Amino acid sequence: MSNPVSLAKEQLRSAVDAAIAALISEGALPEGDLRDYNIEVPADRKNGDFSVNAAMVNAKVFRMAPRKSAELIAGKLSLDGTYFDRAEVAGPGFLNFYLSGRYYADILLNIHDEGDHYGRSNYGEGKKVLVEFVSANPTGPMHMGNARGGALGDCLAAVLDWAGYSVSREFYINDYGNQIEKFATSLDVRYQQHFLGEDAVELPEDAYHGADIRELAEAFIAETGEQYKDADPKERKKALVEFSLPRNIQNMHEAMEKYRIYYDTWFYESSIHKDGEVRETIEALTDKGLTYEKDGALWYKNTEVQTKRLLAEGKTQDYIDKQDLKDDVLIRSNGTPTYFAADIAYHRNKLVLRGYDKAIDVWGADHHGHVARMQGALDALGIGGDKLDVVLMQLVKLTRNGETVRMSKRTGNAITLTDLLDEIPIDAARFLFNTREAGSEMEFDLGLAVEQTSQNPVYYCQYAHARICSILKKMAAEGKNPEECTAEELGLLTDPTELELIRHLSILPDEIVTAAETYDPARITRYCVELATLFHKFYNACRVDVDDPSLSKARLYLCMCVKNVLKNVLTMLKITVPDHM
């Protein structure tokens, strides 16, 4: 069965187009270049199930008041064979359409037919999309700050997959550059302090002060003894990093898997240096005349590139002057490529060498200024900055008992991701971190996350599923099991709470597509909470086990559809789907 929502919109557009064409043919409306009109779902259902603004957007073409042309269109409409009972003219010229019972029946039949696939679509047409998220430095344990990015990135990838894209998940390991040098120095100082005492060697202020550094140094000593005690510092640092880095990366794997995140690729930054991709990328920019030498370093003409982009977007020179644009170093005076150079090469690798149609990165909001630079560099290389989309994520305020829990990676007073997932249910973490759009600051309440009440959104949704399972079990004990229903039998579902619930079930495919378009998986958690709310409302208003066997059968069928959709949504988000609580 085709999607009734899409079919209803097609029927509505055909009916309106046919009415307008007939009126033009009769001379009741003038000919002209008609503007496209919107088919929308009104916020208030009193204004119909669908609303069309054809008369309003074509007021100049029709050369009459929209209300009058809307009345002409309404009078010419033929709704025979469609899902619609009637149409009314409202306000300044809206055409409001009302659905028939057959539509609601077909929604439920469609959900039943599609089963585990209900909600999926081919909107993305199989385009290759790479979602890169978390990508924390491998110099320490993963922290609570990565928890939101992990849940957001993984659920965004799931939404894109359900919307018909070919999706891959990637973790970018920053195993090259300054942070690795700092990591080596931090390990080396802790190593020396073991043998010489803490007062003998001071840990630099900007080094990593976490307890994990000391633990790694001690583990290295336990394995190698005094082998490197008198070794050349460079050799000792190299050995410490080669010992410690794989352990940290393995811990990252384990933390992500505990969080139910499984990456298709763990991409090492060092690989694009070893393979010459950073050098090739810099040479490509140089060949285009976009680099120059100054103070022994090689610079990228970011100011020139950004100015051209902004002028092309219609920005004034006065606006551009206020942007405080600056050029960027690609190769330092010591011959070492910068992180920016590596980042350009990395995105070239994604979009050119691996052929992804779109690269989506989840970054912290503090990287806001880096977005335009990266998109500009991709434009400069001829790749296209529009192939990179960045989701900027605000920080999370973690609270417990109303008090803010503070974190600092440098001082070591931090909550690790593993600690967080030990303290709260993983279901709660994945769901709650996706209840606000990425650009919104959010407060994560540790107390709410463990609460087993309707105040906890994920518990509330899981309880709705478990409640339906309980209904099914109880009725099965009485010999009343779910059965196939005809459209006529489902037409008995006429209570407002039933219709409202079915309407909400019907919008899941569109909600997933919109979440994919806007990179906002929080739409799906909101959808799920609303579905649970509407089910509880229906359950309180309508008994399922009633004397009328046909009505009871139809309501049980409705319960099964709600159960199926809740399962699909929670499974998409990798949330446990309990049958009892």
VMD Tcl script that draws the C-alpha trace (Angstrom):
set ca {
  {0.00 0.00 0.00}
  {1.35 3.45 -0.88}
  {1.74 6.00 1.89}
  {-1.77 7.46 2.52}
  {-0.30 10.82 3.57}
  {1.55 11.25 0.27}
  {-1.45 9.95 -1.65}
  {-3.77 12.39 0.11}
  {-1.52 15.31 -0.81}
  {-1.35 14.13 -4.42}
  {-5.14 13.81 -4.56}
  {-5.59 17.25 -3.04}
  {-3.18 18.92 -5.48}
  {-4.79 17.17 -8.45}
  {-8.25 18.25 -7.33}
  {-7.22 21.89 -6.82}
  {-5.27 22.01 -10.11}
  {-8.22 20.51 -11.99}
  {-10.66 23.01 -10.45}
  {-8.42 25.96 -11.37}
  {-7.93 24.63 -14.90}
  {-11.67 24.23 -15.35}
  {-12.33 27.78 -14.10}
  {-9.71 29.19 -16.46}
  {-11.19 27.18 -19.33}
  {-14.63 28.62 -18.58}
  {-13.23 32.15 -18.31}
  {-14.14 32.46 -14.63}
  {-10.46 32.92 -13.84}
  {-7.89 34.59 -16.11}
  {-4.94 32.73 -17.59}
  {-1.45 33.48 -16.28}
  {1.73 32.07 -14.82}
  {0.38 30.37 -11.73}
  {2.53 30.37 -8.61}
  {3.04 27.17 -6.68}
  {1.00 26.86 -3.50}
  {1.54 25.14 -0.18}
  {-0.29 22.17 1.25}
  {0.03 22.36 5.02}
  {-1.36 20.79 8.15}
  {-3.06 23.54 10.22}
  {-1.92 23.95 13.81}
  {-5.57 23.95 14.87}
  {-7.49 20.98 13.46}
  {-10.66 23.08 13.55}
  {-9.19 24.61 10.39}
  {-9.21 21.28 8.61}
  {-6.79 18.43 8.18}
  {-4.99 20.09 5.27}
  {-4.94 23.70 4.20}
  {-4.16 25.16 0.75}
  {-3.23 28.78 -0.02}
  {-3.62 28.57 -3.83}
  {-6.04 31.51 -4.00}
  {-3.85 33.73 -1.84}
  {-0.52 33.22 -3.61}
  {-2.22 33.71 -7.00}
  {-4.21 36.81 -6.07}
  {-2.37 38.97 -8.65}
  {-2.71 36.32 -11.35}
  {-6.45 35.89 -10.72}
  {-6.92 39.67 -10.35}
  {-9.49 39.29 -7.60}
  {-9.71 39.04 -3.83}
  {-8.36 35.67 -2.64}
  {-11.56 34.95 -0.75}
  {-13.60 35.24 -3.95}
  {-11.26 33.05 -6.06}
  {-11.12 30.50 -3.21}
  {-14.92 30.30 -3.27}
  {-14.83 29.74 -7.03}
  {-12.26 26.95 -6.63}
  {-14.22 25.34 -3.79}
  {-17.35 25.35 -5.91}
  {-15.58 23.58 -8.75}
  {-13.78 20.92 -6.68}
  {-14.45 17.26 -7.27}
  {-13.42 15.12 -4.31}
  {-14.89 11.87 -5.57}
  {-12.52 8.96 -5.12}
  {-10.26 10.92 -2.75}
  {-9.63 10.73 0.97}
  {-11.50 14.01 1.48}
  {-15.09 14.54 2.58}
  {-15.38 18.26 1.99}
  {-13.61 21.58 1.60}
  {-14.36 24.95 3.14}
  {-13.17 28.48 2.50}
  {-11.78 30.21 5.57}
  {-10.26 33.54 6.54}
  {-8.81 35.69 3.76}
  {-8.90 32.81 1.25}
  {-7.62 29.54 2.65}
  {-9.07 26.29 1.35}
  {-9.43 23.86 4.25}
  {-9.93 20.16 3.54}
  {-11.39 17.51 5.84}
  {-10.42 13.83 5.68}
  {-12.80 10.90 5.51}
  {-12.74 7.83 7.73}
  {-11.17 5.81 4.92}
  {-7.97 7.83 5.28}
  {-7.60 6.94 8.95}
  {-8.28 3.28 8.22}
  {-5.67 3.22 5.45}
  {-3.07 4.80 7.76}
  {-3.45 1.90 10.18}
  {-3.45 -0.68 7.39}
  {-0.28 0.91 5.99}
  {1.46 0.81 9.40}
  {0.50 -2.84 9.77}
  {1.72 -3.69 6.26}
  {5.08 -1.92 6.62}
  {5.77 -3.25 10.11}
  {9.39 -2.67 11.15}
  {9.94 -0.48 8.08}
  {7.17 2.00 8.83}
  {8.72 5.47 8.91}
  {11.39 4.71 6.32}
  {11.45 6.52 2.99}
  {13.68 6.94 -0.05}
  {13.87 10.72 0.34}
  {17.69 10.67 0.40}
  {17.84 8.61 -2.80}
  {20.79 6.62 -1.48}
  {23.19 9.58 -1.49}
  {26.40 8.82 0.40}
  {26.64 10.78 3.65}
  {29.46 10.65 6.21}
  {28.59 11.74 9.74}
  {31.67 12.48 11.83}
  {31.07 13.06 15.53}
  {32.74 13.02 18.96}
  {36.30 12.77 17.53}
  {37.81 13.50 20.95}
  {41.57 13.76 21.36}
  {43.01 10.35 22.31}
  {45.08 11.92 25.07}
  {42.72 11.08 27.91}
  {39.46 9.41 28.87}
  {36.26 10.46 27.15}
  {34.37 12.99 29.20}
  {30.79 13.98 29.84}
  {31.25 16.70 27.23}
  {31.35 13.96 24.59}
  {28.06 12.45 25.77}
  {25.81 14.92 23.97}
  {27.85 14.78 20.77}
  {27.75 11.00 20.80}
  {24.00 10.76 21.24}
  {23.36 13.58 18.77}
  {25.68 12.26 16.06}
  {24.55 8.65 16.31}
  {20.85 9.50 16.30}
  {21.34 11.96 13.44}
  {23.01 9.18 11.44}
  {20.05 6.90 12.24}
  {17.54 9.53 11.12}
  {19.42 10.03 7.85}
  {19.48 6.28 7.30}
  {15.72 6.03 7.83}
  {15.24 8.96 5.44}
  {16.90 6.99 2.66}
  {20.54 8.10 2.72}
  {23.50 5.73 2.61}
  {25.10 6.67 5.92}
  {28.51 6.00 7.45}
  {29.66 6.97 10.93}
  {33.22 8.11 11.54}
  {35.48 8.95 14.48}
  {38.48 11.14 13.64}
  {41.44 10.33 15.85}
  {43.73 13.33 16.38}
  {46.92 11.27 16.79}
  {49.29 13.87 15.30}
  {50.52 17.30 16.24}
  {50.68 19.48 19.34}
  {48.30 17.49 21.54}
  {50.39 14.35 21.04}
  {53.54 16.29 21.94}
  {51.82 17.54 25.08}
  {50.64 13.99 25.82}
  {54.22 12.74 25.49}
  {55.57 15.45 27.80}
  {52.87 14.76 30.41}
  {53.61 11.03 30.40}
  {57.35 11.62 30.54}
  {57.12 13.93 33.56}
  {54.97 11.40 35.46}
  {57.47 8.70 34.48}
  {60.40 10.70 35.85}
  {58.48 11.64 38.99}
  {58.04 7.95 39.75}
  {61.79 7.52 40.07}
  {62.92 11.00 41.14}
  {59.97 12.29 43.18}
  {57.35 14.89 42.29}
  {59.47 17.80 43.46}
  {62.33 16.84 41.16}
  {60.40 17.35 37.89}
  {57.54 19.83 37.59}
  {54.52 19.09 35.41}
  {54.00 22.10 33.10}
  {50.89 24.16 33.70}
  {49.55 23.46 30.22}
  {50.21 19.70 30.43}
  {47.55 17.07 31.08}
  {47.01 16.81 34.85}
  {44.46 14.01 34.91}
  {44.94 10.92 37.03}
  {44.85 8.84 33.85}
  {48.28 10.17 32.83}
  {49.86 8.95 36.06}
  {48.09 5.59 35.68}
  {49.45 5.14 32.15}
  {52.97 6.03 33.24}
  {52.76 3.53 36.10}
  {51.43 0.83 33.77}
  {54.34 1.51 31.41}
  {56.81 1.16 34.28}
  {55.13 -2.06 35.41}
  {55.74 -3.49 31.94}
  {59.20 -2.07 31.15}
  {60.74 -1.58 34.59}
  {63.73 0.78 34.51}
  {64.47 0.11 30.85}
  {63.87 3.73 29.84}
  {65.00 5.43 33.05}
  {68.25 6.70 31.56}
  {67.19 6.61 27.92}
  {67.24 9.55 25.55}
  {64.15 11.68 26.35}
  {62.94 11.51 22.74}
  {63.21 7.73 22.73}
  {61.43 7.49 26.09}
  {58.61 9.80 25.01}
  {58.15 7.83 21.82}
  {57.94 4.58 23.77}
  {55.49 6.09 26.27}
  {53.18 7.31 23.50}
  {53.37 4.02 21.60}
  {52.41 2.23 24.81}
  {49.69 4.64 25.96}
  {47.95 5.82 22.82}
  {46.58 2.41 21.73}
  {45.22 1.88 25.24}
  {43.42 5.21 25.19}
  {42.02 4.50 21.74}
  {40.85 1.07 22.88}
  {39.16 2.74 25.85}
  {37.42 5.06 23.39}
  {36.18 2.06 21.41}
  {34.83 0.50 24.59}
  {33.21 3.71 25.84}
  {31.47 4.28 22.51}
  {30.27 0.69 22.31}
  {28.95 0.95 25.85}
  {27.04 3.98 24.58}
  {25.71 1.78 21.74}
  {27.70 3.69 19.13}
  {29.44 1.63 16.48}
  {31.56 3.50 13.96}
  {32.10 2.32 10.42}
  {35.53 3.97 10.40}
  {38.07 5.08 12.98}
  {40.11 7.49 10.87}
  {43.65 8.34 12.03}
  {44.87 11.88 11.37}
  {48.40 10.52 11.12}
  {47.41 8.57 8.01}
  {46.87 11.68 5.87}
  {50.34 12.89 6.85}
  {52.00 9.55 6.11}
  {50.12 9.13 2.81}
  {51.10 12.59 1.62}
  {47.54 13.87 1.45}
  {48.30 16.94 3.54}
  {51.20 17.83 1.23}
  {49.03 17.21 -1.87}
  {46.29 19.44 -0.51}
  {48.68 22.27 0.28}
  {50.21 21.94 -3.20}
  {46.72 22.14 -4.73}
  {46.06 25.40 -2.87}
  {49.47 26.73 -3.92}
  {48.80 25.85 -7.57}
  {45.65 27.97 -7.36}
  {47.66 30.93 -6.11}
  {46.11 30.80 -2.65}
  {49.28 30.55 -0.53}
  {52.25 32.78 0.20}
  {55.36 32.72 2.40}
  {55.91 35.05 5.33}
  {58.21 34.81 8.35}
  {59.39 31.39 7.20}
  {55.86 29.96 7.25}
  {53.42 29.12 4.46}
  {50.12 30.99 4.69}
  {46.67 30.42 3.17}
  {44.84 33.43 1.72}
  {41.74 32.99 3.84}
  {40.90 36.72 3.73}
  {40.83 36.72 -0.07}
  {38.77 33.52 -0.28}
  {36.25 34.61 2.36}
  {35.85 38.05 0.82}
  {34.97 36.51 -2.55}
  {32.48 34.15 -0.92}
  {30.78 36.93 1.04}
  {30.58 39.22 -1.99}
  {29.04 36.35 -3.98}
  {26.44 36.03 -1.19}
  {25.55 39.69 -1.63}
  {27.29 40.99 1.49}
  {28.57 44.60 1.43}
  {32.20 45.52 1.80}
  {31.31 47.28 5.05}
  {29.91 44.00 6.39}
  {33.02 42.12 5.27}
  {35.33 44.64 6.94}
  {33.61 43.95 10.26}
  {34.28 40.20 10.06}
  {37.91 40.58 11.16}
  {39.08 38.10 8.54}
  {42.62 36.76 8.86}
  {44.90 34.55 6.82}
  {45.90 31.15 8.24}
  {49.18 29.34 8.56}
  {49.36 26.03 6.69}
  {52.99 25.13 7.43}
  {54.76 26.55 10.46}
  {58.25 27.99 10.25}
  {59.57 24.71 11.69}
  {58.14 22.85 8.69}
  {55.23 21.24 10.57}
  {51.75 21.40 8.98}
  {49.05 23.01 11.12}
  {45.84 21.35 12.25}
  {43.95 23.54 9.76}
  {46.01 22.17 6.88}
  {45.32 18.63 8.04}
  {41.62 19.39 8.41}
  {41.36 20.61 4.82}
  {43.14 17.46 3.66}
  {40.85 15.30 5.79}
  {37.72 16.79 4.25}
  {39.24 16.47 0.78}
  {39.75 12.81 1.63}
  {36.07 12.46 2.58}
  {34.58 14.23 -0.40}
  {37.05 13.50 -3.20}
  {39.08 10.40 -2.44}
  {36.23 8.50 -0.76}
  {33.49 10.08 -2.83}
  {30.91 11.06 -0.21}
  {28.16 13.33 -1.47}
  {27.96 15.12 1.85}
  {30.16 15.43 4.93}
  {28.31 16.26 8.14}
  {30.42 17.17 11.16}
  {29.17 17.59 14.73}
  {31.35 20.23 16.40}
  {31.28 22.18 19.61}
  {29.85 25.69 19.32}
  {33.31 27.12 20.03}
  {34.30 25.98 16.50}
  {31.82 28.40 14.94}
  {34.53 30.50 13.30}
  {36.12 27.43 11.73}
  {33.05 26.54 9.65}
  {33.37 29.34 7.08}
  {37.13 28.78 6.80}
  {36.63 25.11 6.02}
  {33.80 25.69 3.55}
  {35.85 28.43 1.88}
  {38.86 26.14 1.54}
  {36.70 23.46 -0.06}
  {35.33 26.05 -2.48}
  {38.88 27.16 -3.26}
  {39.87 23.59 -4.07}
  {36.89 23.24 -6.40}
  {35.28 20.61 -4.17}
  {32.39 22.78 -3.04}
  {31.90 24.18 0.44}
  {28.23 23.27 0.23}
  {29.22 19.61 0.51}
  {30.23 20.23 4.14}
  {27.53 20.86 6.72}
  {28.43 21.45 10.34}
  {26.09 20.92 13.29}
  {27.24 23.22 16.07}
  {26.47 21.86 19.50}
  {26.19 23.90 22.66}
  {27.65 22.73 25.95}
  {25.72 20.81 28.55}
  {25.21 21.96 32.12}
  {25.28 18.87 34.30}
  {23.34 19.08 37.56}
  {22.76 16.85 40.55}
  {20.31 17.71 43.34}
  {19.97 21.17 41.86}
  {23.71 21.83 42.05}
  {25.96 22.24 39.01}
  {28.54 19.50 38.59}
  {31.69 21.16 37.34}
  {34.25 19.58 35.06}
  {37.79 20.40 34.06}
  {39.81 18.07 31.89}
  {43.09 19.83 32.58}
  {42.93 19.58 36.36}
  {41.55 16.07 36.30}
  {38.33 16.97 38.15}
  {36.12 15.53 35.45}
  {33.31 13.09 34.99}
  {34.24 10.55 32.35}
  {31.73 9.26 29.84}
  {32.10 5.81 31.36}
  {31.38 7.23 34.83}
  {28.26 8.92 33.49}
  {27.00 5.74 31.85}
  {27.68 3.80 35.05}
  {25.55 6.27 36.99}
  {22.55 6.66 34.68}
  {20.73 4.31 32.29}
  {22.11 4.39 28.75}
  {18.54 4.69 27.48}
  {18.14 7.91 29.43}
  {21.45 9.34 28.21}
  {20.75 8.66 24.54}
  {17.18 9.97 24.76}
  {17.65 13.00 27.02}
  {20.67 14.32 25.15}
  {18.44 14.41 22.08}
  {15.53 16.29 23.59}
  {16.89 19.71 22.58}
  {18.20 20.84 19.21}
  {21.99 20.96 19.01}
  {22.21 24.76 19.00}
  {20.34 25.06 22.30}
  {22.11 24.99 25.62}
  {20.77 22.24 27.81}
  {20.78 21.19 31.41}
  {21.17 17.50 32.04}
  {19.56 16.47 35.32}
  {21.21 13.33 36.70}
  {18.28 12.88 39.09}
  {15.69 12.98 36.30}
  {17.71 10.49 34.24}
  {17.26 7.75 36.85}
  {13.69 8.64 37.79}
  {11.08 6.00 36.93}
  {8.11 8.31 36.58}
  {6.25 10.10 33.81}
  {8.54 13.08 34.41}
  {11.34 11.14 32.74}
  {10.57 11.30 28.98}
  {12.26 8.05 28.01}
  {10.58 6.13 30.84}
  {7.26 7.68 29.80}
  {7.68 6.42 26.22}
  {8.87 2.98 27.29}
  {5.95 2.73 29.70}
  {3.51 3.38 26.85}
  {4.94 0.41 24.95}
  {4.91 -1.78 28.06}
  {1.32 -0.73 28.77}
  {0.20 -1.90 25.34}
  {1.97 -5.20 25.89}
  {0.07 -5.53 29.17}
  {-3.24 -4.86 27.40}
  {-2.45 -7.49 24.78}
  {-1.46 -10.03 27.43}
  {-4.62 -9.43 29.44}
  {-6.90 -9.73 26.42}
  {-5.03 -12.80 25.15}
  {-5.77 -14.46 28.50}
  {-9.44 -13.92 27.68}
  {-8.99 -15.43 24.24}
  {-9.05 -12.05 22.47}
  {-6.00 -11.76 20.24}
  {-5.23 -9.10 17.58}
  {-6.86 -9.90 14.25}
  {-6.73 -8.52 10.73}
  {-9.17 -5.67 10.24}
  {-10.95 -4.34 7.17}
  {-11.13 -0.65 6.37}
  {-14.82 -0.76 7.26}
  {-14.07 -2.18 10.72}
  {-11.36 0.43 11.31}
  {-13.90 3.05 10.30}
  {-15.50 2.46 13.70}
  {-12.63 4.44 15.25}
  {-14.30 7.83 15.40}
  {-13.59 9.09 18.92}
  {-11.56 12.34 18.80}
  {-8.76 10.73 20.83}
  {-8.59 7.86 18.34}
  {-8.43 10.16 15.33}
  {-5.85 12.41 16.98}
  {-3.70 9.38 17.75}
  {-3.95 8.05 14.18}
  {-3.08 11.46 12.74}
  {0.05 11.50 14.85}
  {0.98 8.00 13.74}
  {0.61 9.16 10.14}
  {3.24 11.90 10.31}
  {6.21 9.75 11.35}
  {7.70 9.41 7.83}
  {7.48 13.18 7.29}
  {8.91 13.88 10.75}
  {11.92 11.69 9.98}
  {12.48 13.44 6.65}
  {12.23 16.87 8.33}
  {14.63 15.76 11.07}
  {17.05 14.65 8.35}
  {16.66 17.92 6.42}
  {17.25 20.06 9.52}
  {19.82 17.77 11.17}
  {17.63 17.75 14.26}
  {17.00 14.28 15.74}
  {15.33 15.99 18.71}
  {12.23 16.11 16.50}
  {12.04 12.34 16.85}
  {12.23 12.27 20.64}
  {9.53 14.95 20.74}
  {7.45 12.87 18.34}
  {7.86 9.85 20.58}
  {6.83 11.71 23.75}
  {3.79 13.13 21.98}
  {2.84 9.67 20.71}
  {3.02 8.27 24.24}
  {0.94 11.20 25.50}
  {-1.74 10.68 22.87}
  {-1.85 6.95 23.54}
  {-2.34 7.46 27.28}
  {-5.05 10.02 26.46}
  {-6.80 7.52 24.16}
  {-6.47 4.72 26.71}
  {-8.05 6.83 29.44}
  {-10.93 7.86 27.15}
  {-11.64 4.61 25.29}
  {-11.81 1.12 26.73}
  {-10.24 -1.42 24.42}
  {-12.18 -4.42 25.76}
  {-15.76 -3.33 25.04}
  {-18.97 -5.29 24.40}
  {-19.02 -4.44 20.69}
  {-16.63 -7.09 19.26}
  {-15.96 -5.13 16.05}
  {-15.06 -1.94 17.93}
  {-12.92 -3.89 20.39}
  {-11.14 -5.55 17.47}
  {-10.49 -2.17 15.81}
  {-9.14 -0.61 19.02}
  {-6.86 -3.58 19.60}
  {-5.59 -3.12 16.03}
  {-4.93 0.54 16.82}
  {-3.00 -0.46 19.94}
  {-0.88 -2.82 17.85}
  {-0.07 0.01 15.41}
  {0.95 2.34 18.25}
  {3.09 -0.43 19.71}
  {4.75 -0.96 16.34}
  {5.52 2.73 15.83}
  {6.87 3.16 19.37}
  {9.11 0.16 18.78}
  {10.35 1.58 15.46}
  {11.18 4.98 16.93}
  {12.88 3.66 20.06}
  {14.81 1.09 18.03}
  {15.94 3.79 15.63}
  {17.38 5.70 18.59}
  {18.87 2.47 20.05}
  {16.61 2.70 23.10}
  {15.48 -0.46 24.89}
  {11.88 -1.45 24.06}
  {10.49 -3.17 27.19}
  {7.37 -5.35 27.20}
  {6.87 -4.85 30.93}
  {8.03 -2.34 33.55}
}
mol new
graphics top color blue
foreach p $ca { graphics top sphere $p radius 0.5 }
foreach p [lrange $ca 0 end-1] q [lrange $ca 1 end] { graphics top cylinder $p $q radius 0.2 }
display resetview
